[in-house]
């Protein structure tokens, strides 16, 4: 399925309406399904607004772009050992300001501020429960989450994964 069609999916559309014949091997976890190289669906057994699993699920919540399967597993499951360090080629649809910015930490942050997002958070994640290793830095808004590998601030760093949340 083309990126342009994916980003226009409604929040909570049943997975079965997007993927007609799913492959068990394409599920990287119960929450991530690989559509194509570098393109994934974020899925959940919960219908939007419900706290109970729905037997007609799973439901699609977002589109994930990642440099590789290992990169998406780093972003989603903190499995940094599986990340191969590949670069992500970011389509304009996954950038703020309609793609009018470059795919770098500094330009993405400035673009999100110019778009006047309701909320914009910068965070860092570590595996503190096990070994304390750094996972990623993240810029997140109500619509996007951008993931970066370097622990230190670098305005020129490109993201290794992006989540576009369906609305």
ABEGO torsion letter per residue (X at the ends): XBAAAAAABBBGBBAAAABABBBAAABABAABBBABBGBBBBBBABBBGBABBBAAOBBBABBBBBABAAAAAAAAAGBAAABAGBBBBBBAAABBGGGABBBBAAAAAAAAAAAGBABBBBBBBBBAAAAGBBABBBBBBAABBBBBABABBBAABBBABBBBBBX
